Amino acid sequence: MKKMLWVFIIILGCIACDSDVLDEISETGTGVMQINDKIVMLDTLSVRVSTINFDSLQTSSTSRLLIGGYTDPIYGKVRSQSYFEFSPTSLKLGSSDSDTYTPNYVFDSIVLILKNDRYYYGDTTQLQRLQVFKLTQKVKSPAETTTAFYNTSTLNYDPSAIGNKSFYPRPKENDSLSIRLNDTFGQDVFLKLKNFEFGDINQFHDYFKGLVIQADESLLPASVCGYNTSSVLRLYYSINDDSDENDNLTKDFAITDVAKQFNRISLDRTGTVLQNLPNSNSYLNSTLTNNAAFIQSGTGLACRIDFPYLKSLYSIDHKGIIVDAKLILKPIRTSHNKQYPLKDSLRIYSADHLNRINSKLYTATGDDLLGQLNDVSNEFGDNVYYTFSIGTFLNKELSKDGNNPYSLIITLPDYQKTVNRIAIGGQNNSEDRIILKVYYLPYK
C-alpha cells in the first residue's frame, strides 16, 4: 500500500513538472521520446480504426422534424422523413358549444406551417419539393407500445399527397415554411368539427391519425432541414355574414406529444466503399475503405478504435502507468467543405467487442469528454484535427486482466437528430493519419 502511495506521489510530481513539456510536443510522429528521466512518450503504438453501424437510433422525443435528403459522393443517398400526430386545441370550432355563429361558419383553407429551427445540412441553393401524406396507421406512444421510435421505424400512409411545396430552403432567413393542403381534406376536417362529430380526442385520432412529410424524389433533394415541434396545422375559416370583423378565424392543431413524432432516416450505401458494412456487432476495417473510417449522425455510422497492442508498453518496463494519452483524429481533407462542414466537437464512448456502449468518457471534473476541433488550417490543409485526452481510459485498459478489452466509439454530437458526417483517416492514411501519443511512466 505504501509503495502504491509513493507511485502516485511521483506521478503527480511528474505531471506538475512536465505539463508544459507535454503541450509542446510536435504533432509529427517521432517514435519513442524520452521527455526526461521519468516519462517516455510513444507515438508508434498501433491502433485499429474501423467503421461500425448501429442497428437503430432513437429519433422520437428529439423535438425536431428532420426532412429532406442529399446524395453524398462518399456515403451514398441520405433521406429523412418525419412522422407526427396532431391534436386540436379543442374538438369544436368557435369559442363555445353554444356558439351562435356555428351554422354560418364557412371553410377557407388549411395550411401546414413548419417552423424553422435553423438546422440544415447539404446544398440549400438547390430547389426542393416537399410532399405531405396522411397516415393510415395511428402513432402510438412509447407508453402504449413499450418502445420508442427509431431511425428505422415507419408507419403506413396514403400514397396520394394532400399537399406539396417547391421552394429554395432558407433556414436561417425565414422563420417558417407554409404548405397549403388539399381543400377536400381541409373541408372534411372543418365539417366534422363544425358538426361536433368527435366525442373525445381518441375519436379524433381514429379519424385523423397524423402526417408524414418527405422530399420529392423526382427533384433529387440536395439538403436536409430541421423544423421544430411548435409547427402547426392551421385551419382558416370565416363567418358568412356582412361583417368584415369575422373573417380570418383560425383553429390550430399542434404536436402536443413529442414522443409521437419521429424521423425515419435512411442511407443507401450501394456503390460506395461502405456497401459491405457488416451488422451492428462487427466492424469494417479502415484498410478496406481507403484507409478511412466514417461517422454519420442519424444513420448510425460511427468510428471504432481498438488498441490491440497496448500491453506492449510493458516491454519498456514491466511496471508503469500512463500519465496521459492524446488521441488525434484528422478529417480526410478532401471530405469536408462549406457544403459538408465539420462540427466543433466529437463525442466519445467506451464499448465492448460487440459495439455495445458501456459509458461516456468524462473529464477529471466530471464533464463529458469531447474531442475539440482545431481548425487553424495552413496552406497544406494538414492542421485540422480533433484531440481527445484518453489517458484515464487507457490506464484502466492497461491494468485489466483477461481478454475483454474495451474499444472507443466516436460519434458526432446530436447524433439522433442531425445528418452531419465526417471521414477520419486511419493509421495507414498517408495524409491524414490518426495519431496516438502515450506518455508512460515506468516505476520500480
N, C-alpha and C positions, 0 to 999 in steps of 0.2 A: 504494500500500500504506500509506504514512504517513497519507494522507488518511482511509482507512477506519479506521485505528487511532484517529485523533482523533475520528471519529464515535462509535465505541464507548465511548471515554472520556467523551464528552459525555453519551451515553445513560445510562451508569452513574451519572453525577452527577445527572442529572435524576430517575432512579428513586429515588436515595437522598434527594434533596431533596423529592420530591413524593409519596412513598408515602402520607403521612398525608392529603394533599390528595385523592389518588385514592380513598382509602377513604371520604371524607366526601361524595363527590358523591351527590346525591339520586337515587333510583330513578326519578324522574319525568323524562320526555324533555324536553330543553331545546334540541335542535338542535345548534349549534356553540358551544363554550365555550372561551375562552382560559384555560387553567389558570394560566399565567404567560407570560413572554416566550419560552418554548421549546415547551411542549406544548399541543396543541389536542385537545379532547375532542369527538367527534361521536357523537350517538345517533339520527341520522336516516338512516343508511345502510340502504337497503332490503335485506331478505333474503327468500328464498323458503322457505316452510315446507310440507312435504308429508308424506304417509303412504306408506310402501312396504311390500311384503310379501315376505319372504324365501321362496324356494321350499320350503326344509325346514330343520329344526334337528335336530342330533343329540340324541337323548334316551336312547340306550343309555349305559351306564357312568356314569350320574349318581347311582347309589346311592339312588334314590328311586322308590317306586311312587306314581304320581300318579293318583288315582281319584276320579271324581265328575263334576260339571258344574254349570253355572249359566246362567241366561238373563239376559243383560245388556241393559238398555234402550238402550244406545248401540252396543255391539259386536255383539250377536247371541247365538247359542246356542253355548256352550263345552262341550265334552265331552272327558273323558280316560279312556282305558282303559289298563290295564297288562298287559303280556305278560311271562312269565318261565318259565324252566326250573328244575325242582327236581332235586336229586340226593340220594340216600340216603347216610348215613354209612357204610353197608356194604350188601352185597347179600343179607343174611340177617337173620333175627330172632335174638334171644338174643346171647350173648357169644362163641360159637364154633361152628364147623361141626359139632362133635360134641356140641352141647348136648343133654343127655338129656331136657330138658323139651320139646323141639320138638314131638313128637307131641301134647302136651297144650295147646299154645297155642290160645287162642280169641280171636277178634276182638271188640273192644268198640265202637270208633268211630274216625272220622278227622276232624280239625279243622284248619282253616286259621287260623293265628294271625298277624294283621297287627299289627306293632309301630309305634305312632305315632311320627313324628319331629317332631311339634308344628307342622308347617306346615299352614295351611288358608287358604282364600280363599272368601268368599261368606257366606251366611247359614246358620250351623250350628244355628239354632233350629228348622229345618225337618226333618221326618222324611226319612230317606234309606234306600233299599234297595239293597244291592249284590248282584250276581249273579256266580256263578263258573262258568266253562265250561272244558271240556277242549280243548286244542289238538289238531288233527288234522294239523298241519304242524310239523315239528321247528324249533326255534330254532337257527339256525346262527350261530356266532360270526363276527365280522369277519375272523378269520384264515381261516375256511372260505369266506367269500363275498367277500372283499376289499372289503367295505364295512361301514359301521356301520348302526345302525337309527335312524330319524328319526321326527319327529312325524307324518309321513305314512305310515309303514310299517304293515303289517298282516300277520296270519297267519290261516290258516283254522282254524276251531274248530267243534265240535259245537254246534248251536243249542239243545240241551237242557241247561239249567242243572243242575249237580250240587250246587249249594248256593246259599243266599241268606240275607240277614240284613237286617232292618229295625231301624234304630236312630237315635238323635239323636247326631250327631257331637260328641264331647267331646275334641278332640285335645290339649288342654293339661291335662286332668284324668285321663284314662285312659291307661295305658301301652300297651294293646293292644286289638284287636277280634278276637273269636273267631267263626268261621263254621263250624258243623258241616256237613260234606259228606255226600253221599248214601251210605248204608250199602252199597249194591250196589257202588259204586265202591271204597269202602274195603275191603270184603270181598275183592274181586278182587285188589287190591294186596297185601293180607295173605296170601292163599293162595299167590300167586306167590313171595313172599319165603319163606314157610314151606316151600314145596316146592323151594327152591333153583333156580328156573327161569331166573335171569339169570346167564349166564356172565361178562358184563362190563358196564361202565356203558353202552356203546353199545346193548346189547340192552335194558337198562332204558329208555333214552331212545327206542328204537324203539317200546316199549310205551307208556310214559307220557311224552308229548312236552312237557308243561307245562300252564300255566293262563293264562287271561285273565280279568280282573275288570273289571266296568263297573257303572255305576249303572243302575238300572231306570228306563226312560223313563216308565213309567206313573205314577211318583210325581213327575215333573218335578224332578229334582235341583237343589238350590239352593246346593251348596258342593262344593269340591274339597279333598280331604285328602291329606296325604303320609304314606307308611309307609316305613320303612327296609328295606334288603335283608337285615336279620337276621331278617325274618319267616320263619316255618317252617310246613311241613305236618307235623302230628304224628299218628302212628298210635298208638292206645291198644289194648293187648291184655293178656291175663292168662293165668295157668296154671290149667287145670281140675283143681284138687285141693282138699283140705280146708283148706289153709293160707291165712290172710289175708295172709301175707307176700308172696305172688306176684301180688297184684292191682296194678293201675295201672302196668304196664310200658309203656314208650313207645319209639317209634322216630321220629326226626326226619328230614325231608327239607329241605334248605337250598338257598338261592340261592348256589351256590358260584362262579359266574362272572357278574359284574355286566355283562359285555359281552353276556350273553344275557338281559338284562332291559331293556325299553324301554317308553316311554309313547307311545301314539298320541293326539295332541291335535288336535282339530278345532274349527273355528269356522264356523258357518253365519251369513253376513252378510246373508241375504235380508231385504229391507225396511229395512235400515239405510243410513246415509249412506256406508257403505263397501262396499255391494254391487257397485259398479262398479270396485273396486280393480283396476288392471291387473296384468300379470305382474311377475315379480320384477325385471326390468331397467328398469322405468319407475317412475312415481310418480303420486300423486293430490294435486293442489294443494289446500292448505287453503282456498282461495277457493271450492272446490267442495264442501267438507264443513263448512259452518257456521263457517268461519274457525277451524278447529281441526285438529290433527294427532294421530294416535292411536298409542300404543305398547301392545303386549301381549306378555308373555313366554309362551313355549310355542307360540303360534300363528304367530309370525313377523312380527307387525306392529312397525314401527319408524318413528321420525320422521327425516326427512331435511331438512337445512338447507343451502341454497345461498347463495352470496354473489356474485351476478352483477354488482354494481356496485362491487366492492372497489377496482378500479383508479381509480375516480373520486376517491380520496384524492389522486391526483396533481394534481387541479385546485387543491388548496391550495398545493402546491409539487411540482414535478416530481420532486424527490428527497426522500425521507423514509423513516422507519422506524416501525413500530408498536411502541410501548413496552409496551403492554398492551391487552387487549380483554376485556371482561366480557360473556358471553352469559347473559342472564337469561330463564329459561323459567318461565312461570306456568301451573300446572294450572288447567283450567277449574273454577271454584269450585263449580259445581253437579254436578261429575262424581265427587267423592270424599266419602266419609263413613265411618262406623265399619264398615260392611259392605264398602266398597271403599276401604281406607285407602291413603295414599301411602307409598311406600318412602322410606327415609332418603337415598337417593342414586340417581343415574342414571349410566350408563356412556356413553362417547363414543368413536367411531372415525372415521377418515377413510376415504373410499371414492371410487371413480371414478364416471363418469357412468352406468354400468350397475349401480350399487349393489354392486359387488364390493369387499369390505372390503380396505383397504390395510394399516392397522395401528391399534392403540390409540393414544390420545394419552397422553402422560406428563407428569408434573410435572418441575421442574428437578432434583429429587433422584432421578428415575427411577421414581417410584411411578406406578401407574395414576392418570390424571386422572379425578376423579369430580365430578359436579355435586351439591353438598351441599344438602339441603333446609333452608330457613329456614321454620319453621312457627310463628312468633310472630304468630298471626292477630290482627287488630284487629276492631273492630265491623263494618267493611265487607268483611272477608274478602279484602282485597287485599294482604296482607303475607305471602303464602305463595308461595315461588318457589325454584327451583334456580339456582345460579350456577356457571358454568364460566369459567375463565381460559384464553382461547384465543389470546392474543397471539402465541405462537410459531407456531402453525398458520397464522394469518392473515398473518403476516410472510413465511412461506415462499410462500404463495399470491400475495402482492403482488409478490414478486420473480420469479415464474415468467414465462418466455417461452412463447408458444404459446397454444393454446386447449384445454388439457386440465386444467381446474381440478378440485380435489377438493371433495367435499361432506363434511358431517359427518353421521354416523348416530348417533342417540340410542336407547339401549335401557335396559331395566331390568336390574339385577344378577340373576344366576342365571336368565337368560332361557331356559335349556334345561330347567329343572325346576320352574318355577312358572307360574302363570296370572294373575299380577297385571296390572293395566293402568293407564294414565294418559292423560288427554287434555290436550294442550298448546295454548295459544292461539296463533293465527297473528298476523301483523303487522297484519292488519285487524280483529282482535278488539277490540271496544270496551271490554271489562272486563279481560281477561287477556292483554294484548298482549305478544308476545315483544319483548325489548329487546336491542339490541347497542350497547355503548359502546366506542368505539375511541379510544385515546389515541395520537395521532400526533405524531411529532417530525420536522418538516421540517429539512433541513440543506442547506447550500450545497456 
